[in-house]
Amino acid sequence: MKIEASRKQWIKLSIVMVLYLLFLLWLKSWLGLIVVPFIFDAYITKKIPWTWWKKSKNKTVLTVMGWVDAIVFALVAVYFVNLYFFQNYVIPSSSLEKSLLVGDYLFVSKMSYGARIPQTPLHMPLTQHTLPILNCKSYLDYPHWDYKRVEGLGEVKLNDIVVFNFPAGDSVAAKAQAEGLYQLAYPIGQSISQPVDLSKLSPEQQLQAYDFYYHTGIQYIKEHPEDFGEILSRPVDRRENYVKRCVGLPGQTLQIKDKIVYLDGRPNKEPDNVQYRYDVKFKHCRAELWTSLFCVNSVGSGYTLQPGRTMADITAYIGIPEEIIDEFNISADDLSGTPSQDGVIRMPLTEGAKQALLARKDIVVSITDVPSDNMGGLYPMNKLTGWTVDNYGPVWIPKKGETIDLTLDNLPVYERPIRNYEGNTLAVKDGKIYINGKETTKYTFKMDYYWMMGDNRHNSADSRFWGFVPEDHIVGKPIFIWLSLDQDHGWLDGKIRWDRLFRFVDSIK
């Protein structure tokens, strides 16, 4: 067969082939070579009528297929860019405030830590797990590829802000997806079971009791789909994306003492804008007017501004000057805690905001610390620890290749990594631990794990509640904020936070 192709065609083919082969070399996957003949045909032989519609004399066909061609090309391009290079992520909650704010749009680099080969390669671009409108799965379960990560520009470092898949999102209830079944089932099971004094039980008896609570809770969830929806199981790369700060690396021992994170006995640097809860007593706060400003939000898990209300209404109601609101990015969400009759609002504050308010004796009577508690349940959910959000641990963070001694006492801490993340069967019989059917007193981890926490320490669902983040859940590193929208303001009233645009995330310490 004689090939007739211009020099220009050969040059284009050469450039595309070099780039494509370099891409495959980076992925270390030669399965992609099956595409080479099709690339060759598209540029040189042209046996396959890729653009058959361009020869049509029907204007409708030309118009429709022109749009289809453009849309397909865009979807394919977005698919590969999102998988291997970068993606957009918007901050949905206040867990990292005031370092990252609700409404910050982040440019997230997947090359920083190395992109993952997709475990569910057949999925709709720009969706995580659910198709909008249709409300069905946006991916196919098969084919399913094993975890593999290509070479990156670096690795996760201490205090990096990281985007990752929600570890407890392996199984979720459709109507309560903010919590995994792990967090949901234990308290439900315990609340509907006969009370037991767990402190009087042995470690093995405690494990049995918590196992009973878990399965009782799961059964209750299944029997009440009107409240919880169906139970969904998701592969790693289709779980919700979260963003937190990495405050513990593989192999380190983490402990929180009086709010400060210690690693291997040494205090870790607190974020510059770390926030804690305080009870702030305002002089002019009237509890009877609170319901005129706030209402229960759509998901029933907090409060939001009443329709038509603005931050100006709140500042007038409480008396906080606008300059303090603006300087410290105090939001409506920060002020949405139900006030007591004597004008006390429980709210998160940075040290700077706390001191600024204390200086305003005309507005604030006092600011006091909030007693530490377990916020409704800390990791591990199946162990009686007595830990709180401010005094937690110590826990050793698993490291790939490291071996630990397994006991009934520390098993609850490492049960999820062993069973859920590394795919082993695990059982306890007659006080002995069995992994994959074999009695053992040791376990060697197959992956690195990380400890993630929000800078808004008392308003953050993080590793204190659902445990370790496995390396195969790491998505990427936020590089800069390309857009920031303030949900408390309108488009003509400061909606765009211009001072945050193109701010590098690494500069937020």
N, C-alpha and C positions, 0 to 999 in steps of 0.2 A: 504494500500500500504506500503510495506516494503522499508525503505530507507537504502541504503547501501552507506555509505560515510566514508572515512578515518578520523582519528583525525586531520590530516593536513588540510583537506578540511573544517572541522568545525572551526578550528582556523582561517583560512583565511576568512571564512564567517563572523565570529564574529568581526574580525578587521574591515572589510569593512563595516559591518552594523553599528558598533559604530560610525565610521567616517561619514557615510552617515546620520545617525540620528542626530548627532551633527551639521552637515551642515544644515539639515532641521530646527533644533531648532534655529540656527543662522538666517536663512531666515524667521522664523516664518510662514512657509508655509507647511502645511501638505498634500498638493496636491501631493507632491513627494512620498507619501507612496504607490502610485499605482505602483511604480517601484520595491518595496520590493519583491514581488513574483518572478519577473524576476531575481533579484540578487540571491535569494534563489535557483532558478533553475540553474543558471549559475555555482554555486559552489557545489550544493548538488544533486538535482534530475536529472538535465541534460536531461530533456524531450525535450527541444527545441534544435535542432541541430545547435548551434551557429557556430560551426567550421566544418560544413559538408564537406567542400572542402578539408580538410586535409586527408580524406579517399579516395580521388580520385587518380586513377593511371595515370591520364593524367597530364604530366609535365607542359603543358601550363596552365591548370586550376590551378594547384598548384602555379605556378609563378604569374599569374594574380591576383588570389584571395589573395595571400600573400601580394601583394602590396596594393590591395583594403582594406584589413583588417588593414594594417599599416596606410594607409592614413585616413581611417574613424576614427580609434582610435586617431590619431594625431589631426584631426579636432575637434572631440568631446572634447578632452583634452584642446585644445586651446580655444574652445568656452567657457568652464566653467572658465578657468583661466582668460581670457580676461574680462569676465562679472563680476566676483566677487572678483578677487584678484589683478591683475596688468596687464598693457599693455605697449607697446612701443609707444613713441611719438617722432617725430623728429621736431625740430624747423624749420619752413618753411620760416619765414620772420624775418626782423630785428627789430620788435616792442619791443623786450625785450633786445636788445643790449645796453650796453656791459655786461649785467648781464648773459644772455643766448645768445649764438651765433647761427647764421644760421648754420645748420649742426650738432648741438648738439642732440644726441639721449638720450632720457630720460626714465628712469624706473619709471613709474607712478603707485603709489599705490592707489587702489580703496578702500582699507580697512581703509585708514587714515580718510576719512570722511564718510565711510559707503557706500557699493556698492548699486547701484540701481537695483531693480528687472527689467529685461528688459521689455520695453513697446512694443517692436517688437521682441518677442522671436525667431521667425523664420527668421534668417538671416544668410548670409554666413560669417563664421569667417574670421578675418583679412581684412574685408572691412567695410567702414563706411556707404556708401549709394549707391555706383555704382560698378558694376562688371567690372573689367578691360577687355579690348579687346571687350567684348560683349556690353559694354556701356549701360547697362540696370540696373534697380533697383536690389540691392543685398539683399533685404528683402521683406517679405510679410506684407501687411497692417493688415492682420487678422491672428491669434488673436491679439488684442491690449489690453494690460493690463494697469491699472491705475498706476500712480506714487506711488512708495513705496521704501523707503530706509532702509536697514538693519542697525543694530547698528555698528558704526564705532569706531575707536580708538581715535577720537577727532572730532573737528569741525574746520571750516575755521576761521583762526585768521588773525588779521590785518597784512598786508604786506606779507602774504603767497603768493607764486607763485602757481597758480591754473590752472588746465586743466578743461575746461568746453565746453559745446555745444554752438555754436554761436546763441544767442537769436534771432537776426533778420533773422536767416536762416529758419524760419517757412515757408516762401514762397520765392523762388528765381527764377530768370531767368536763364535757363540752360547755356547760354553763358556769364553770368555775375554773377557767383555765389559768388564772393568775396563780393558783396553787396546784402543785402536782398532787397526785393521789397519796404520795408519801406524807405530805403535810396535812392532807384533808382527812384521811381515814383514821389515823390514831385518835385525835380528839373526839371525833364522832363516835367511834367504837367505845371509848372510855366513858363518854357522857351517857350512853344508853345501856351500859353494863352495870352490874352490881358493884358498888364501891369496894375497893380493896386497899389496904395499907401497904403500898409497895415497898416502903422502907423496911418492913419486917420480912421481906422475901429475900431469898438467896439470889445471886446473879442469874442462875439458870431459871429459877422460878419467875424472876422479873422478865426474862426473855420470853417465857411461855405466856405470861400475862399480856405483854405488849403484842405478841403474835396474835393472841386472841382478840385484842382490841382492834388490830389492823384488819383482820379478816371480817370481824363483825362490822367495822366501818365500811369496808368494801361492799359487803352484802347490803347494807343499808343504802349506800349510794346507788347500787344496781336496782334496788326496789323502789327508788324514788326518782325516776327519770324526769318527772315534772319539775323537780328542784335542781337537779344536777346535770341532766342530759345524759347522753350515752358516754361510756368510757372509751377514750381514744388512745391508741398507742402510736407513737411517732418515732421514726428513725432520727438519729442524732442531728443531721443537717436540716431537718424540717421542724425542729423545736424552736420555740420563741427565741428571738435575739434579746440578750440583756447586755447592759454596759455597766461595769463597776471598775473599781481600782484594785489592782492586785497587791495585797498586803502580806502575802505569804507565798514563798516559793517551794518547790519540791525539796524534801529533805529537811526543812526547817521545822522547829517546834514553836508553835504559836500559842500565846496566852494573852488575854485581855485582862488588865488589872486597873481598876478605877478609870475605865474608859480608854486607857493607853494600850496600844498593841505592842506586845513584846515578842521578839523573834530570837530564839536561842538565848533568852534571858536579857536581851538588850532592847531598849525602847526603840520602836520604829518612828521615823519622822511623821508627825501628823500633817495632813493636808493643810495648806494655808487657810482654806475656807471651810474647815471642818465645822459641822453644826451639831448641837445637842439640844434636847428638849429642856425648856424652862417654863415655870409658871410665872407669867408676867401679870402683875396687878396694875391695871390702868385706872386712872382717876375718873375718867369720863365714860367708861365702858358700861352700857346698860344691857343686861342680859335679856330683858323683855323685848328689845329691838332686834336681837340677833336673827330671829327667824325671818325678819323682813329683808335680811341681806343674803342669807344662805339657805340652800335646800339640799336634800339628799341627792347625790349624783346618780347618773343613769345606771351604774352597776351596783349601787347600793352599798358601796364600801367606803364612803366618805361624803364630803360636802363640797358644793360648788356654788358660785354666785347665782342669785335669783336672776331670771331674765330681766334685762333692762338695768340691772345694778352695775356699778363700776367701782374701780379702786377709789375714786373720789368720794363715793358714798361711805366706803369703809374708813378712810382716813378722817372723814368728818365725824363718823360715829365713834371712833376710838380716840382720835386726836393725834395720830402720828403725823408729823410734818412730811410733806412730799419729798423734801430733800433726803430724809433718812430712808424713805421707801425706795427712792431711785438709787442712792449710793450703795445700799446693801441688797438691792434686788429683792426686797420683801414682797412676796406675792400674796394673792388672795388665798391660795392654798395654805400658806403659812399661818394666816389669821383665821382659818375656818374652824378651829377647835371651839367647841361649845363653851362659852364663858360661864363661870359660876355666878351666883347671885351677887357676890361682892366684887365682880369685875375682873376675875382672874382668867386669862386665856393661856392654855398650854400651847406653846409654839416653838419651832426650831430657830436657833440664833447662832450666828458666828460670834466669835469673841468680840470682833469689831462692832457688830450690831448691838451686842449686849451692853458694851461700854457706852455706846452712843445713846442708847435708851436710858441707861442708868443716870446719865448726865442730865437728862431732861426731867427734873423733879416736878415740872408743871404737868407732865403727862403720866409718868410712871411712879407708882408708890414703892414697888419692890420687884426683884427678880430672884427666884429661888430655884435650886436644882430639883429635878423630879427623881423620886426614888427609883432605883434600878429594878427591873423585873425581867421575866422571860418572854414578854410580849405575846403570850399565848402558846408558846412551844418552840424550843430550840433544838438544833441538831446535836446529837442523835435523838430522834423522837421516841426510840425504844429503850431509853436508859434514864434512870433517875439520877440526875447529876447535881441539881441545885444551882446550876449556872444561870447567869443573867446576861443581858446584852452588854453590860459594862464590866462584868467579871466572868470570864469565859475561859474554859480550858484548864490545863494545857492539852493541845492535840498535836501530834506529829503528822506533818503533811507528806503523804506517800510520794516516793521517788522511784522512777523506773529502775528495775534491777535490784532495789533494796529489799531485804527480807526482814520481816518483823516476827516477834513471838506473839502468837494468837492466844488470847485467853477469853474466858467468858466475860471478863470485865471490859476488855477493849474491843470485843467483837462488834458491838453495836456501832462503834465509830467507823469501822472498816467494812461493815457488811455490804453497804451499797457499792463501794468500789469493787469488791470481790465478786458480788453477784450481778449487779445491774450494769456496771460499766465494763467489766472484764469477762463477763459471760460464763461464770462458773455456777455450779449448783452448790448450795451450802445448807447444812443441817446440823442441829445439835441433838445428840441422843445420849442419855445417861451421863450428862456432864462432859461429853467429848464432842469435838468439832470435826465435821466431815466436809471435805471439799471434793466435789466430783466423785463422791462415794468412798473416799479414802480418809481414814482418820489422820489428823495432822495437828501440829502445834505451831506451825510456821506458815507464812505466805510470802511469796516474792511478787512484787507488783510489776505489771507489764507496761504501765504508762506513768507519765509524770502527772502530778495534780497540783492545783493552785487554790489559794484562798482569796476570795473576792469580797470586798465590802464597799458600801457606798459612803460618800463623805458626809451625807446627812444621816449620821449614825443612828438616830432614833426613829428614822422614817425610811428604812431601807430593808427590803427583803433580799438578804444576801447569804453568804456561806454560814453565818451563824444560825440560819434557819433551815437550809437545805444541804449544807456540807460542801465537800470538795468539788472543784471543777476539773474534769479530766482533760488531758491535752487534746483529745479528739473533738472536744467541744469548742476549742478556741477558733474564733472566726477571723479576727483581724484587729488592727490598731487604728484608732481614730487619728487622723493627721491634722485636719483643721476644720473649723466651723465655717461653712460656706453660706449659711443663712441662719438667722435667729429671729423667731417670731414670739412676741409676748402675748400670751393668751388672755391677759388682763386688760389689753388695750385694743382699740380699733385701728383700722388702716390709716386714719387721719389723725390718730392720737397716740403715736409712738409704738405702733404695732411692730415695726422692724427695729431691732436693736442694732443700730448701725455700728456701735463701738465693738461689737462682738464678731462682725463679719471678717472672715479670713484670719481669725486668730488661731494660732497653732496650739493644739491640745497639749503638746509637750511643755509648753510654757505655763500650763496650769498645774502647779505643784501642790 
